[in-house]
């Protein structure tokens, strides 16, 4: 419990502290005011300033308003800030009155959900993510009011309410009707922000809580939605008004003293010297890749390739800022497409728990604004338009897991294009033009349109997602639920082991099992226990992202270039051959190779890293881009939704229909004749032709005027 301090004048003690520790900063304000008008005092420096420093630091926390006035009095009495105007008049007092005293780097942070009534009027420090930001607007601080007799009366304004004098302040004047004179009044820049708890600090199922922050003067315009900040300030309360009636319930806000923007990645993850030693030991283990992959959702059997790819995604590649101002993303995007019950959603939720920063959402319930950013009108901005960050913005420098992406509305999906490739979101609504950062990896999951995946149909036909969005994923995995005697037996045994171990653990909590000790449960839970503890893996990831920036060796470059050229060489001599791979897949290889090197905290991306990721990318391409007709990869299956062979059969089918229509007296083509011609002339199977014809009906290119007859919707040119 905090000890109440005796309230006495501390100006002299503050003056001694400032002279010794902040003389150069005060001189700078004297020279450069008003461009520099804030003095930042490090709380740690104050606390270490002997016994008096501890007293001053404690008084700041308990009586912040008095402490701030004492600092101003100290500066004024010791003349630590001086200044003159152009005419040589001393304006030191005016400058000092406008100088901001700001305290930073408080050691103890208060969780937003732990703020209580006893903290009101105390100095607090909270951290979180900025959810909303209002525009910067002038706020009336001291109003100048004049009456009809020409007298001027000044009135100090309180937060949130506008108040006029009851009557003229002149002794002999009785006028009660006064008007505001803006030119004689004092204004200050103001802005409101809403800070939300960081997702990594939440326990399962908890809703993140918010608190509003009131910032003024030179702090305005410094932050954007999605920024991770530490806000230091005085906790204030304002009475809630419901339907014009004053309530007994008060709303809390923080009168901001200083804002510290988090620039270091994952600084919220505390890594001790012991942790660092354990991390380096793990990195030197040759089997570290397998250990990390097996530590991802151990209750889910198999899917080793998917888990290995997700592990690489969590480490990520190296983001690059080029000399011409362009940036190359290092974040890796992965899409899981699979049959129901294959544990896609479970994988996504587990990854979010592991990632130092992660946001989970469902495409079914998420809108474009909810994923990217929205312009909303609410009480925070006093009825004005404000920016609100969405899931991808809040996941900046982390992982955003979006389940059921195929259930998203068409307009909502289109908003993801910029967020995924350019890693930013541009907003131009309600007079607000802003660009927010979405530097995150996207892990998506989708179900096939018809319930289960059809290996004979294009992936674009089976997922309710446009090819332009599919092409932005670095890796796409097809997760099929195919009956297999050995695999099914292993899955069944694994699931039953997990349930059996869970049953015993729950029974032991209520009714202790005789002889069941820690070692017994360790053995029972071994099949579903991650090889690397989740907390340790989080620290490992954070450490790698903070400190590891590998360079690619010539051997690694050769492996990647050769793979790229070998695939492309198919189309070098034959222009009719499909495009097997594009530069997008090449960039994906680079990002994955960098991530592979980061896994073992290496300084170089070596040949093994390149070979490892080539194997993963090749396996993905075989699942989603292999065309059995041409016997090679065709990236158009993803990028355009139609393979080269598919376009060929569609063109030949159109020509056939057109010829049959021209030869017919009724100007229609019979379906039987179409099938016969396509099979005899072009050697296509009946099922293939029917599939293409059905697609043309669906797209509105042809219609059936009568059963068994086909006609073009519009004449062919």
C-alpha positions as CSV (number, residue, x, y, z in Angstrom):
1,X,0.0,0.0,0.0
2,X,1.3,3.4,-1.0
3,X,2.3,5.8,1.9
4,X,0.7,9.2,1.8
5,X,3.4,11.9,1.5
6,X,3.5,15.1,3.3
7,X,2.6,17.8,0.8
8,X,5.3,20.5,0.9
9,X,7.0,22.8,-1.6
10,X,9.7,20.9,-3.5
11,X,10.7,23.6,-6.0
12,X,14.2,23.9,-4.5
13,X,14.8,20.1,-4.7
14,X,13.5,20.0,-8.3
15,X,15.8,23.0,-9.2
16,X,18.9,21.1,-7.8
17,X,17.9,18.0,-9.8
18,X,17.3,19.9,-13.1
19,X,20.5,21.9,-12.9
20,X,22.6,18.7,-12.5
21,X,20.8,16.4,-15.0
22,X,18.9,18.5,-17.6
23,X,20.8,21.8,-18.0
24,X,21.6,21.2,-21.7
25,X,18.0,20.3,-22.5
26,X,16.7,23.4,-20.7
27,X,19.2,25.6,-22.6
28,X,18.0,24.0,-25.9
29,X,14.4,25.0,-25.0
30,X,15.6,28.6,-24.3
31,X,17.3,28.7,-27.7
32,X,14.8,27.0,-29.9
33,X,11.4,27.8,-28.3
34,X,8.6,27.4,-29.6
35,X,9.8,24.6,-32.0
36,X,11.1,22.8,-28.9
37,X,8.8,23.3,-25.9
38,X,8.8,20.0,-24.0
39,X,11.3,18.8,-21.4
40,X,11.4,15.0,-21.1
41,X,12.5,13.7,-17.7
42,X,13.5,10.0,-17.4
43,X,11.8,8.6,-14.3
44,X,14.7,6.2,-13.8
45,X,17.2,9.1,-13.7
46,X,15.0,10.9,-11.2
47,X,14.7,7.8,-9.0
48,X,18.4,7.3,-8.9
49,X,19.1,10.9,-7.8
50,X,19.8,10.0,-4.1
51,X,17.1,10.0,-1.4
52,X,15.5,13.2,-2.6
53,X,15.1,11.7,-6.0
54,X,13.1,8.8,-4.5
55,X,10.9,11.3,-2.6
56,X,10.3,13.4,-5.8
57,X,9.5,10.2,-7.9
58,X,7.0,9.0,-5.3
59,X,5.4,12.4,-5.0
60,X,5.0,12.5,-8.8
61,X,3.0,9.2,-8.7
62,X,0.7,10.2,-5.8
63,X,0.4,14.0,-6.5
64,X,1.2,14.5,-10.2
65,X,-0.5,17.9,-10.5
66,X,1.5,19.4,-7.6
67,X,4.7,17.8,-8.8
68,X,4.3,19.3,-12.3
69,X,3.7,22.8,-10.7
70,X,6.7,22.3,-8.5
71,X,8.9,21.7,-11.6
72,X,7.5,24.8,-13.3
73,X,8.2,26.9,-10.1
74,X,11.7,25.5,-9.9
75,X,12.4,26.5,-13.5
76,X,10.9,30.0,-12.9
77,X,12.6,30.7,-9.6
78,X,16.1,29.4,-10.7
79,X,15.7,31.0,-14.2
80,X,16.6,27.8,-15.9
81,X,14.7,28.9,-19.0
82,X,15.2,32.4,-20.4
83,X,14.1,34.3,-23.5
84,X,13.6,37.6,-25.1
85,X,11.4,38.8,-28.0
86,X,12.6,40.7,-31.1
87,X,12.4,44.0,-29.2
88,X,14.6,42.7,-26.4
89,X,11.8,42.4,-23.8
90,X,12.2,39.5,-21.3
91,X,9.5,36.9,-22.0
92,X,10.9,34.1,-19.8
93,X,7.7,33.8,-17.7
94,X,5.6,33.5,-20.9
95,X,7.9,30.8,-22.3
96,X,7.9,28.8,-19.0
97,X,4.1,28.9,-18.8
98,X,4.0,27.2,-22.2
99,X,6.7,24.6,-21.6
100,X,5.5,21.0,-21.2
101,X,7.1,18.9,-18.5
102,X,6.9,15.2,-19.6
103,X,7.9,12.1,-17.7
104,X,9.0,9.0,-19.6
105,X,10.1,5.4,-19.0
106,X,8.2,4.6,-15.9
107,X,9.2,1.1,-14.7
108,X,5.8,-0.1,-13.6
109,X,2.9,-0.5,-16.1
110,X,-0.7,-0.7,-15.1
111,X,-2.9,-3.0,-17.2
112,X,-6.0,-1.2,-18.6
113,X,-8.3,-3.8,-17.1
114,X,-6.6,-3.3,-13.6
115,X,-7.3,0.4,-13.4
116,X,-9.5,1.2,-10.4
117,X,-11.2,4.2,-8.7
118,X,-8.2,4.5,-6.2
119,X,-6.0,5.3,-9.2
120,X,-8.0,8.5,-10.1
121,X,-5.8,11.6,-10.0
122,X,-2.6,9.4,-9.8
123,X,0.2,9.2,-12.3
124,X,-0.2,6.0,-14.3
125,X,1.6,4.2,-17.2
126,X,-0.4,1.9,-19.6
127,X,0.7,0.1,-22.7
128,X,-1.4,-1.1,-25.7
129,X,-2.3,-0.6,-29.3
130,X,-3.9,2.5,-30.7
131,X,-7.4,1.6,-31.9
132,X,-8.8,5.0,-32.9
133,X,-7.4,8.4,-33.6
134,X,-9.4,11.7,-34.0
135,X,-8.3,14.6,-36.1
136,X,-6.2,17.4,-34.5
137,X,-8.4,20.3,-33.5
138,X,-7.9,23.5,-31.5
139,X,-9.4,23.4,-28.0
140,X,-10.4,26.5,-26.0
141,X,-8.2,26.9,-22.8
142,X,-8.9,30.4,-21.7
143,X,-12.0,32.2,-23.2
144,X,-12.0,35.9,-23.6
145,X,-15.6,37.3,-23.3
146,X,-16.8,40.9,-23.8
147,X,-19.9,42.6,-22.9
148,X,-21.8,45.4,-24.7
149,X,-19.9,48.0,-22.6
150,X,-16.6,46.7,-24.1
151,X,-15.2,45.1,-21.0
152,X,-13.2,41.9,-21.3
153,X,-13.6,39.0,-18.9
154,X,-11.4,35.9,-19.0
155,X,-12.7,32.4,-18.1
156,X,-10.6,29.2,-17.6
157,X,-12.2,26.3,-19.5
158,X,-12.5,22.8,-18.0
159,X,-12.0,19.5,-19.9
160,X,-15.0,18.6,-22.1
161,X,-17.3,21.5,-21.1
162,X,-17.7,25.0,-22.4
163,X,-18.5,27.6,-19.7
164,X,-19.3,31.3,-19.9
165,X,-18.9,33.8,-17.0
166,X,-22.1,34.5,-15.1
167,X,-21.6,38.2,-15.6
168,X,-19.1,40.8,-16.6
169,X,-16.0,40.8,-14.4
170,X,-15.7,44.6,-14.3
171,X,-16.5,45.9,-10.8
172,X,-19.1,48.6,-12.0
173,X,-20.6,46.6,-14.9
174,X,-23.8,44.5,-14.4
175,X,-24.0,43.0,-17.9
176,X,-24.8,39.3,-18.0
177,X,-24.8,38.7,-21.7
178,X,-21.3,38.0,-22.9
179,X,-19.9,36.9,-26.2
180,X,-16.7,35.0,-26.9
181,X,-13.9,36.8,-28.7
182,X,-11.8,34.1,-30.5
183,X,-8.9,36.5,-31.4
184,X,-8.3,37.3,-27.7
185,X,-8.9,33.7,-26.4
186,X,-6.2,31.1,-25.9
187,X,-6.3,27.8,-27.8
188,X,-4.3,24.6,-27.8
189,X,-4.0,21.7,-30.2
190,X,-5.9,18.7,-29.0
191,X,-6.5,15.1,-30.1
192,X,-8.2,12.0,-28.6
193,X,-6.9,8.5,-29.1
194,X,-8.3,5.1,-27.9
195,X,-5.8,2.6,-26.7
196,X,-6.7,-1.1,-26.5
197,X,-4.9,-3.8,-24.6
198,X,-2.3,-5.8,-26.5
199,X,-3.7,-9.2,-27.6
200,X,-0.7,-11.2,-26.3
201,X,-1.6,-10.1,-22.7
202,X,-5.1,-11.5,-22.8
203,X,-6.2,-14.8,-21.4
204,X,-8.4,-17.1,-23.5
205,X,-11.8,-15.7,-24.3
206,X,-11.2,-12.3,-22.8
207,X,-12.4,-9.2,-24.5
208,X,-9.7,-6.5,-24.9
209,X,-10.5,-3.4,-22.9
210,X,-10.0,0.2,-24.0
211,X,-9.2,3.6,-22.4
212,X,-9.5,7.0,-24.0
213,X,-6.4,9.3,-24.0
214,X,-6.5,13.1,-24.2
215,X,-3.4,14.5,-25.7
216,X,-2.5,18.2,-26.4
217,X,0.1,20.5,-27.8
218,X,3.2,19.0,-29.5
219,X,2.1,15.4,-28.8
220,X,-0.8,15.7,-31.3
221,X,-0.4,14.1,-34.7
222,X,2.5,11.8,-33.6
223,X,0.6,8.5,-33.6
224,X,-1.5,6.4,-35.9
225,X,-3.9,3.5,-35.5
226,X,-2.0,0.3,-35.1
227,X,1.0,1.9,-33.3
228,X,2.1,0.2,-30.1
229,X,2.5,2.8,-27.4
230,X,3.2,3.4,-23.7
231,X,1.0,6.2,-22.4
232,X,2.1,8.1,-19.3
233,X,-0.3,10.5,-17.7
234,X,-2.8,11.4,-14.9
235,X,-5.9,9.3,-14.6
236,X,-9.0,11.5,-14.6
237,X,-12.7,10.9,-14.4
238,X,-15.7,12.7,-16.0
239,X,-19.3,12.2,-15.0
240,X,-21.5,10.3,-17.4
241,X,-24.7,12.0,-18.6
242,X,-27.5,9.7,-19.7
243,X,-30.6,11.3,-21.4
244,X,-29.6,14.7,-20.0
245,X,-29.4,13.4,-16.4
246,X,-26.2,13.2,-14.5
247,X,-25.2,9.7,-13.5
248,X,-23.5,8.3,-10.5
249,X,-21.2,6.4,-12.8
250,X,-18.0,8.2,-14.1
251,X,-16.0,7.5,-17.2
252,X,-12.2,7.3,-17.0
253,X,-9.6,8.8,-19.3
254,X,-5.9,9.6,-19.1
255,X,-4.7,13.2,-19.3
256,X,-1.7,12.4,-21.4
257,X,1.7,13.6,-20.1
258,X,3.9,11.6,-22.6
259,X,3.6,9.0,-25.3
260,X,6.4,6.4,-26.1
261,X,6.0,4.7,-29.4
262,X,7.3,1.1,-29.5
263,X,10.0,0.9,-32.3
264,X,11.6,-2.3,-31.2
265,X,10.0,-5.5,-32.3
266,X,8.5,-7.6,-29.6
267,X,10.0,-5.5,-26.8
268,X,7.0,-6.7,-24.7
269,X,8.7,-10.2,-24.6
270,X,11.2,-10.2,-21.8
271,X,14.2,-12.3,-22.5
272,X,16.6,-13.0,-19.6
273,X,20.3,-14.1,-19.8
274,X,19.2,-17.6,-19.0
275,X,16.6,-17.5,-21.7
276,X,19.3,-16.3,-24.2
277,X,21.6,-19.2,-23.3
278,X,18.7,-21.7,-23.8
279,X,17.8,-20.1,-27.1
280,X,21.4,-20.3,-28.4
281,X,21.6,-24.0,-27.3
282,X,18.4,-24.8,-29.1
283,X,19.6,-23.0,-32.3
284,X,22.8,-25.1,-32.3
285,X,20.7,-28.4,-32.2
286,X,20.7,-30.0,-35.7
287,X,17.1,-31.2,-35.2
288,X,15.8,-27.7,-34.4
289,X,13.5,-27.6,-37.5
290,X,11.8,-30.8,-36.5
291,X,11.4,-29.8,-32.9
292,X,9.8,-26.5,-33.8
293,X,7.4,-28.1,-36.3
294,X,6.4,-30.8,-33.8
295,X,5.8,-28.1,-31.2
296,X,3.1,-26.6,-33.4
297,X,-0.3,-28.1,-32.4
298,X,1.0,-31.5,-31.2
299,X,-2.6,-32.7,-30.6
300,X,-3.0,-32.6,-34.4
301,X,-1.5,-35.8,-36.0
302,X,0.7,-35.5,-39.1
303,X,0.6,-32.5,-41.5
304,X,4.4,-32.2,-41.1
305,X,4.9,-30.2,-44.3
306,X,2.2,-27.7,-43.3
307,X,3.7,-27.3,-39.8
308,X,7.2,-26.8,-41.1
309,X,5.9,-24.1,-43.5
310,X,4.0,-22.4,-40.7
311,X,7.2,-22.5,-38.6
312,X,9.0,-20.6,-41.4
313,X,6.1,-18.2,-41.6
314,X,6.4,-17.3,-37.9
315,X,10.1,-16.5,-38.3
316,X,9.6,-14.6,-41.5
317,X,12.0,-13.2,-44.1
318,X,13.9,-9.9,-44.0
319,X,11.9,-6.8,-44.9
320,X,13.9,-4.5,-47.1
321,X,13.9,-0.7,-47.8
322,X,15.3,0.0,-51.2
323,X,17.2,3.2,-52.2
324,X,14.3,4.3,-54.5
325,X,11.9,4.3,-51.6
326,X,10.2,1.0,-52.5
327,X,10.0,-1.7,-49.9
328,X,10.1,-5.5,-50.3
329,X,8.1,-7.5,-47.8
330,X,9.6,-10.2,-45.7
331,X,6.3,-11.5,-44.3
332,X,5.1,-14.9,-45.7
333,X,1.5,-15.5,-46.6
334,X,0.1,-19.1,-46.4
335,X,-3.3,-20.4,-47.3
336,X,-4.7,-23.8,-46.1
337,X,-7.5,-25.2,-48.3
338,X,-9.0,-28.5,-47.1
339,X,-11.8,-30.7,-46.4
340,X,-13.9,-30.2,-43.2
341,X,-12.6,-31.7,-40.0
342,X,-9.0,-31.6,-41.1
343,X,-8.1,-29.3,-38.1
344,X,-7.4,-26.1,-40.1
345,X,-9.1,-23.8,-37.6
346,X,-7.2,-25.6,-34.7
347,X,-3.9,-24.9,-36.4
348,X,-4.7,-21.3,-36.9
349,X,-5.7,-20.8,-33.2
350,X,-2.6,-22.6,-32.0
351,X,-0.3,-20.4,-34.1
352,X,-1.9,-17.2,-32.7
353,X,-1.1,-18.5,-29.2
354,X,2.5,-19.1,-30.2
355,X,3.2,-15.9,-32.1
356,X,4.5,-13.0,-30.0
357,X,1.9,-10.9,-31.8
358,X,-1.2,-12.4,-33.3
359,X,-4.8,-11.6,-34.1
360,X,-7.4,-14.3,-35.0
361,X,-10.6,-13.5,-36.9
362,X,-13.1,-15.3,-39.0
363,X,-13.9,-14.3,-42.6
364,X,-17.5,-15.1,-42.1
365,X,-18.0,-12.5,-39.4
366,X,-15.3,-10.0,-40.6
367,X,-16.0,-7.1,-42.9
368,X,-13.4,-5.2,-45.0
369,X,-13.4,-2.4,-42.4
370,X,-13.0,-5.0,-39.6
371,X,-9.9,-6.5,-41.3
372,X,-8.2,-3.3,-42.5
373,X,-9.5,0.0,-41.2
374,X,-12.7,1.9,-40.8
375,X,-13.7,5.6,-40.6
376,X,-16.4,5.8,-37.9
377,X,-18.4,8.5,-36.2
378,X,-18.7,8.2,-32.5
379,X,-18.4,9.8,-29.0
380,X,-14.6,9.6,-29.0
381,X,-14.3,12.4,-31.6
382,X,-17.2,14.4,-30.2
383,X,-19.3,13.4,-33.2
384,X,-16.4,13.8,-35.7
385,X,-15.0,11.1,-38.0
386,X,-12.3,9.0,-36.5
387,X,-10.0,6.2,-37.8
388,X,-10.4,2.8,-36.3
389,X,-7.7,0.1,-36.9
390,X,-8.8,-3.4,-38.1
391,X,-7.4,-6.8,-37.5
392,X,-4.5,-6.6,-40.0
393,X,-3.4,-3.2,-38.7
394,X,-3.5,-4.4,-35.1
395,X,-1.4,-7.5,-36.1
396,X,1.4,-5.2,-37.5
397,X,4.7,-7.0,-37.2
398,X,2.9,-10.2,-36.2
399,X,0.6,-12.8,-37.7
400,X,-3.1,-12.4,-38.7
401,X,-5.0,-15.6,-38.8
402,X,-8.2,-15.4,-40.9
403,X,-10.4,-18.5,-40.8
404,X,-13.1,-19.2,-43.5
405,X,-11.7,-16.8,-46.0
406,X,-14.0,-18.3,-48.6
407,X,-17.1,-17.0,-46.6
408,X,-16.0,-13.3,-47.0
409,X,-18.1,-11.0,-49.1
410,X,-16.7,-10.0,-52.5
411,X,-16.1,-6.4,-51.6
412,X,-14.4,-7.3,-48.3
413,X,-12.0,-9.7,-50.1
414,X,-10.8,-6.9,-52.4
415,X,-9.5,-4.9,-49.5
416,X,-6.9,-7.6,-48.8
417,X,-5.0,-7.0,-52.0
418,X,-3.1,-3.9,-50.9
419,X,-2.8,-5.1,-47.3
420,X,-1.1,-8.4,-48.4
421,X,1.3,-7.1,-51.1
422,X,2.0,-3.5,-50.3
423,X,1.6,-4.1,-46.5
424,X,-0.5,-0.9,-46.1
425,X,-4.1,0.2,-46.1
426,X,-5.1,3.4,-47.8
427,X,-8.2,5.2,-46.4
428,X,-10.0,8.0,-48.3
429,X,-13.3,8.5,-46.6
430,X,-15.2,11.4,-44.9
431,X,-12.4,13.8,-45.6
432,X,-9.8,11.6,-44.0
433,X,-6.8,10.5,-46.2
434,X,-4.5,8.1,-44.4
435,X,-2.2,5.2,-44.9
436,X,-1.9,2.6,-42.2
437,X,0.7,-0.2,-42.0
438,X,-0.2,-3.8,-42.1
439,X,3.3,-5.4,-41.9
440,X,2.0,-8.8,-40.9
441,X,1.9,-12.4,-42.2
442,X,-1.5,-13.7,-43.2
443,X,-2.4,-17.3,-42.4
444,X,-5.7,-18.1,-44.1
445,X,-8.0,-21.1,-44.2
446,X,-10.7,-21.9,-46.6
447,X,-13.1,-24.8,-47.5
448,X,-13.9,-26.0,-51.0
449,X,-17.2,-24.8,-52.5
450,X,-18.7,-28.2,-52.8
451,X,-17.7,-29.4,-49.3
452,X,-14.7,-31.6,-50.4
453,X,-11.7,-31.0,-52.6
454,X,-11.9,-32.3,-56.2
455,X,-8.4,-33.0,-57.4
456,X,-9.5,-32.9,-61.1
457,X,-10.8,-29.3,-60.9
458,X,-8.8,-26.0,-60.8
459,X,-8.3,-24.6,-57.3
460,X,-9.8,-21.3,-58.4
461,X,-13.1,-23.1,-59.3
462,X,-13.3,-24.8,-55.9
463,X,-12.6,-21.8,-53.6
464,X,-14.8,-18.8,-53.5
465,X,-11.8,-16.5,-53.8
466,X,-10.6,-14.5,-56.9
467,X,-7.3,-15.6,-58.6
468,X,-5.9,-12.1,-58.0
469,X,-6.1,-12.8,-54.2
470,X,-4.9,-16.5,-54.5
471,X,-1.8,-15.4,-56.4
472,X,-0.7,-13.2,-53.4
473,X,-0.1,-16.2,-51.2
474,X,3.4,-17.5,-51.1
475,X,2.3,-21.1,-50.2
476,X,-1.0,-22.8,-50.8
477,X,-1.5,-26.2,-49.1
478,X,-4.3,-28.7,-50.1
479,X,-5.3,-30.7,-47.0
480,X,-7.3,-33.7,-48.1
481,X,-9.1,-36.2,-45.9
482,X,-8.4,-39.4,-47.8
483,X,-9.1,-42.8,-46.2
484,X,-5.9,-44.7,-45.6
485,X,-5.8,-47.8,-43.3
486,X,-2.4,-47.1,-41.7
487,X,-2.8,-43.3,-41.3
488,X,-6.4,-43.6,-40.0
489,X,-5.2,-46.1,-37.4
490,X,-2.4,-43.7,-36.3
491,X,-4.8,-40.8,-36.1
492,X,-7.3,-42.8,-34.0
493,X,-4.6,-43.9,-31.6
494,X,-3.2,-40.4,-31.3
495,X,-6.6,-38.8,-30.6
496,X,-7.5,-41.5,-28.0
497,X,-4.1,-41.1,-26.3
498,X,-4.8,-37.4,-26.0
499,X,-8.3,-37.8,-24.6
500,X,-7.2,-40.6,-22.2
501,X,-4.4,-38.4,-20.8
502,X,-6.8,-35.5,-20.4
503,X,-9.3,-37.7,-18.6
504,X,-6.7,-38.9,-16.1
505,X,-5.5,-35.4,-15.5
506,X,-9.0,-34.1,-14.8
507,X,-9.8,-37.1,-12.6
508,X,-6.6,-36.6,-10.6
509,X,-7.6,-32.9,-9.9
510,X,-10.8,-34.0,-8.2
511,X,-9.9,-37.5,-6.9
512,X,-6.2,-38.1,-6.7
513,X,-5.1,-41.3,-8.5
514,X,-2.9,-43.5,-6.3
515,X,0.7,-43.5,-7.4
516,X,0.1,-40.8,-10.0
517,X,3.0,-38.3,-9.6
518,X,4.4,-35.6,-11.9
519,X,6.6,-38.2,-13.7
520,X,3.5,-40.4,-14.4
521,X,1.6,-37.5,-16.0
522,X,4.6,-36.4,-17.9
523,X,4.8,-39.9,-19.5
524,X,1.0,-40.0,-20.2
525,X,1.0,-36.5,-21.8
526,X,4.2,-37.0,-23.8
527,X,2.4,-37.7,-27.2
528,X,0.6,-34.3,-27.0
529,X,3.2,-32.2,-25.2
530,X,5.2,-29.8,-27.4
531,X,8.9,-30.5,-27.5
532,X,9.6,-26.8,-27.0
533,X,7.5,-25.1,-24.3
534,X,5.1,-22.5,-25.8
535,X,6.6,-19.7,-23.6
536,X,10.1,-20.6,-24.7
537,X,9.1,-20.8,-28.4
538,X,7.6,-17.3,-28.1
539,X,10.9,-16.0,-26.8
540,X,12.9,-17.9,-29.4
541,X,10.7,-16.2,-32.2
542,X,11.1,-12.8,-30.7
543,X,14.8,-13.2,-30.3
544,X,15.3,-14.3,-33.9
545,X,13.2,-11.4,-35.3
546,X,15.1,-8.9,-33.1
547,X,18.6,-10.0,-33.7
548,X,18.9,-12.3,-36.8
549,X,19.4,-10.7,-40.3
550,X,21.1,-13.4,-42.5
551,X,22.8,-12.7,-45.8
552,X,22.3,-15.0,-48.8
553,X,25.4,-17.0,-49.9
554,X,26.2,-17.5,-53.6
555,X,25.5,-21.3,-53.2
556,X,22.0,-20.5,-52.0
557,X,21.4,-18.1,-54.8
558,X,22.5,-20.7,-57.3
559,X,20.0,-23.3,-56.0
560,X,17.1,-20.8,-56.2
561,X,18.1,-19.5,-59.6
562,X,18.6,-23.0,-61.1
563,X,15.2,-24.1,-59.8
564,X,13.5,-21.0,-61.3
565,X,15.3,-21.4,-64.6
566,X,14.6,-25.1,-64.9
567,X,10.9,-24.5,-64.5
568,X,10.8,-21.6,-66.9
569,X,12.9,-23.4,-69.5
570,X,9.9,-25.5,-70.5
571,X,8.4,-22.5,-72.2
572,X,11.7,-21.1,-73.7
573,X,11.5,-23.0,-77.0
574,X,7.8,-23.6,-77.2
575,X,5.5,-20.6,-77.0
576,X,2.5,-22.8,-76.7
577,X,3.7,-24.2,-73.4
578,X,2.2,-22.6,-70.3
579,X,4.1,-20.2,-67.9
580,X,5.2,-22.6,-65.1
581,X,6.3,-20.0,-62.5
582,X,6.6,-16.2,-62.1
583,X,8.8,-13.8,-60.2
584,X,6.3,-13.9,-57.3
585,X,7.2,-17.5,-56.6
586,X,10.9,-16.5,-56.9
587,X,10.4,-13.8,-54.2
588,X,8.6,-16.4,-52.1
589,X,11.6,-18.7,-52.3
590,X,13.9,-15.9,-51.1
591,X,11.6,-15.0,-48.1
592,X,11.3,-18.7,-47.1
593,X,15.1,-19.2,-47.4
594,X,15.7,-16.2,-45.1
595,X,13.2,-17.6,-42.6
596,X,15.0,-21.0,-42.7
597,X,18.3,-19.4,-41.8
598,X,16.5,-17.4,-39.0
599,X,15.3,-20.7,-37.5
600,X,18.9,-21.6,-36.5
601,X,19.8,-18.0,-35.8
602,X,22.4,-18.1,-38.7
603,X,24.2,-15.2,-40.2
604,X,24.0,-16.7,-43.7
605,X,21.4,-18.3,-45.9
606,X,23.2,-21.4,-47.1
607,X,22.6,-24.1,-49.7
608,X,20.7,-26.3,-47.3
609,X,18.2,-23.5,-46.5
610,X,17.6,-23.0,-50.2
611,X,17.2,-26.7,-50.9
612,X,14.7,-27.0,-48.0
613,X,12.4,-24.2,-49.2
614,X,12.7,-25.4,-52.9
615,X,11.3,-28.7,-51.7
616,X,8.4,-27.0,-49.9
617,X,7.5,-24.7,-52.8
618,X,7.8,-27.5,-55.3
619,X,5.4,-29.7,-53.3
620,X,2.9,-26.8,-53.1
621,X,3.1,-26.1,-56.9
622,X,2.5,-29.8,-57.6
623,X,-0.7,-29.6,-55.6
624,X,-2.2,-26.4,-57.1
625,X,-0.4,-25.6,-60.3
626,X,0.3,-28.9,-62.0
627,X,-1.5,-29.5,-65.3
628,X,-1.7,-33.2,-66.2
629,X,-2.6,-32.4,-69.8
630,X,0.6,-30.5,-70.5
631,X,2.7,-32.5,-68.0
632,X,4.1,-29.3,-66.5
633,X,3.4,-26.5,-64.0
634,X,1.0,-23.9,-65.1
635,X,0.9,-20.9,-62.7
636,X,-2.1,-19.5,-64.6
637,X,-4.3,-22.0,-62.7
638,X,-3.7,-19.7,-59.7
639,X,-3.1,-16.3,-61.2
640,X,-5.9,-16.3,-63.7
641,X,-8.1,-19.2,-62.6
642,X,-7.8,-21.0,-65.9
643,X,-4.9,-23.1,-67.2
644,X,-3.5,-22.7,-70.7
645,X,-5.0,-26.1,-71.7
646,X,-8.3,-25.0,-70.2
647,X,-8.3,-21.8,-72.3
648,X,-7.5,-24.0,-75.4
649,X,-10.4,-26.3,-74.9
650,X,-12.7,-23.4,-74.2
651,X,-11.6,-21.6,-77.4
652,X,-12.0,-24.8,-79.5
653,X,-15.4,-25.5,-77.9
654,X,-16.6,-21.9,-78.9
655,X,-15.3,-22.5,-82.4
656,X,-17.2,-25.8,-82.6
657,X,-20.4,-24.3,-81.4
658,X,-20.1,-21.4,-83.8
659,X,-19.5,-23.7,-86.8
660,X,-22.5,-25.9,-85.9
661,X,-24.7,-22.8,-85.5
662,X,-23.7,-21.5,-88.9
663,X,-24.4,-24.8,-90.5
664,X,-27.8,-25.1,-88.8
665,X,-31.0,-23.7,-90.3
666,X,-32.4,-22.9,-86.9
667,X,-29.1,-21.2,-85.9
668,X,-28.6,-23.5,-82.9
669,X,-26.1,-26.2,-82.0
670,X,-27.1,-29.6,-80.8
671,X,-25.3,-30.8,-77.6
672,X,-24.8,-34.3,-79.1
673,X,-23.1,-32.9,-82.2
674,X,-20.9,-30.7,-80.0
675,X,-19.8,-33.7,-78.0
676,X,-19.2,-35.8,-81.1
677,X,-17.1,-33.1,-82.8
678,X,-15.0,-32.3,-79.7
679,X,-14.3,-36.0,-79.1
680,X,-13.6,-36.9,-82.8
681,X,-11.7,-33.8,-83.9
682,X,-9.9,-32.7,-80.7
683,X,-9.9,-36.0,-78.8
684,X,-11.4,-34.5,-75.6
685,X,-13.3,-36.6,-73.1
686,X,-17.1,-36.1,-72.8
687,X,-16.7,-35.2,-69.1
688,X,-14.2,-32.5,-69.8
689,X,-16.4,-30.9,-72.5
690,X,-19.5,-31.0,-70.2
691,X,-17.5,-29.3,-67.4
692,X,-16.4,-26.5,-69.7
693,X,-19.9,-26.1,-71.2
694,X,-21.4,-25.9,-67.8
695,X,-18.9,-23.2,-66.9
696,X,-19.9,-21.2,-70.0
697,X,-23.6,-21.5,-69.1
698,X,-22.8,-20.3,-65.6
699,X,-20.8,-17.3,-67.0
700,X,-23.7,-16.4,-69.3
701,X,-21.8,-17.0,-72.5
702,X,-24.3,-19.6,-73.8
703,X,-27.9,-20.7,-73.0
704,X,-30.3,-23.5,-73.8
705,X,-33.4,-22.2,-75.7
706,X,-34.7,-25.8,-75.6
707,X,-33.4,-29.0,-74.1
708,X,-30.4,-30.4,-75.9
709,X,-29.8,-27.2,-77.9
710,X,-27.1,-24.5,-77.3
711,X,-27.0,-20.9,-78.5
712,X,-24.6,-18.0,-77.8
713,X,-26.0,-15.2,-75.5
714,X,-24.3,-12.7,-77.8
715,X,-23.1,-13.3,-81.4
716,X,-19.4,-14.2,-81.7
717,X,-17.2,-11.6,-83.3
